[in-house]
């Protein structure tokens, strides 16, 4: 259920009577069809199928069951109940996998969170599909046996035949640098904004005409973020496992970069489903970047659905089958044109949009959502000189090193306080222990009185100022830091 695992006990009763198969325990349609899959798999594996009255109960009965991952466990419970397989003693064991009609054990979703939940509940051994073996490398202190057929499990219990052993490879957590910041021509202001956003974990809006490099900037944003920690890698892999996406064993797990199309629906963005609640794009971007190109073209309801996860770092979805929460701690990057035609910039040459069209277009990003965006910059087209330069820009590795150094400063400052990034500083702490210099605070209060900043905006600017302070290795934000943070938040007005 989401990332929370529940241990399901399968009981089988084989009694005299008219041959039948009854499945209890709130199964869905895919699980109800397991009867024919399990029967064919047992028979085609040259094992005995009981031509009697078979009753299968999945406990706890109140919990809705879905999917085909119970097939292998149901088949094993039947083989145990008929005496086809007998064991004197064995460690607590779980069986996960879908069965083909020929007895093949096929991959299923969510193996990693299932194994983690099993280990937490005292399970010592797990049989899983061989294709899902890559996910199990992250789980320690659990005897994981990958199998490819039902016959292999039978051979293990009757003849002690062990399938190919699972070779555990050490997980590497190095960032995958496929795209690099050196590919960009010019854009010094946008580069600085991305670096500050990476230091403090700030959300970002890039606005500018088509072809100025907004998408290139967003795609290279993960390359300047620090590598995932072991705990973060586990969380990212667990979410992608539930979604049916897997990483190769021993391969590097990069920061997720999720870029949904602007026609994406709300359930696809935040998660949902009628019978099985799957994670949405914002959960798949957990510990990574969620990039929305052409943001004003997206439905306003879908964009506004991001407001709650931006504040809380998780998504809670309630359906008739229950309430499920997925983590959604991501960095949001929005990209937008300045008008419907995209040419309303600089001198506005070639723009065919009326003032009303421009205003309506920009208002599609609601004020409450804009207020949650820490950095808003206008991306100007690169100049002729910048395009003709033969020297490459600064590499992502160099920028990432500065980001890691600045993050280490903030983590040391926040030691024991419960947060690590500047964007996570609570409002109460900003008003008390993490204030800027007095002239800088006066500047913020003047902006608040003039109505140019909301109370949330004051906190957002102050958090960005702390990131700028960490970048220059300062001890407290100065008036210059606050002024630059204000310019990063209000530069759209200057650009338009």
PyMOL commands that set and color helices and strands:
alter all, ss='L'
color gray80, all
select helices_A, chain A and resi 29-32+34-44+71-81+111-120+130-136+150-159+181-183+188-200+214-224+230-242+266-270+281-284+295-297+300-304+306-312+355-362+367-371+384-388+396-413+422-424+427-432+438-449+455-471+479-495
alter helices_A, ss='H'
color red, helices_A
select strands_A, chain A and resi 9-15+20-24+53-59+93-95+98-99+105-106+125-129+143-147+204-207+257-258+271-272+278-279+289-292+314-319+322-327+331-336+375-378
alter strands_A, ss='S'
color yellow, strands_A
deselect
rebuild
show_as cartoon
